[in-house]
């Protein structure tokens, strides 16, 4: 897998966390950089761990599906991409458009951030499963996903007030398109190698 593909996967995996961070930043009165970095570290660590877990599960099944592993990677990445696009196209509930003023500390409690980070990283576990069937160093991919998420969440919280209405769920749509393109690229590379 090329370095560009790994970077694109890292960016795609961080888009849903970015969208969640924008929402958190928009709900806060004045996000501070240390709070945004703390959230980025929590999200990034979780987002880096979940593909490792998925990869381990996928490796356990790899010998049974070696002949069609590229199709599994293509199907999983494509399905995740479509799911992210659909989620990004769904209208937000009316009451979510205008967040109620809340205490900023509530948005930065460790368990609240960890639960949100886990919810946005489920797709990274599925990507880890699909990568188990490919010749890729999972440690590098997990590190790139974690670093991209750290950066995107930190930026998302800091820019949340300004970007909340502008970007919102569009980030998920972009991430979904990237995953579909990466999955198609994997399938294309394998089929070209076979031909």
PyMOL commands that set and color helices and strands:
alter all, ss='L'
color gray80, all
select helices_A, chain A and resi 3-27+33-62+66-89+94-97+104-107+110-119+122-131+138-163+170-194
alter helices_A, ss='H'
color red, helices_A
deselect
rebuild
show_as cartoon
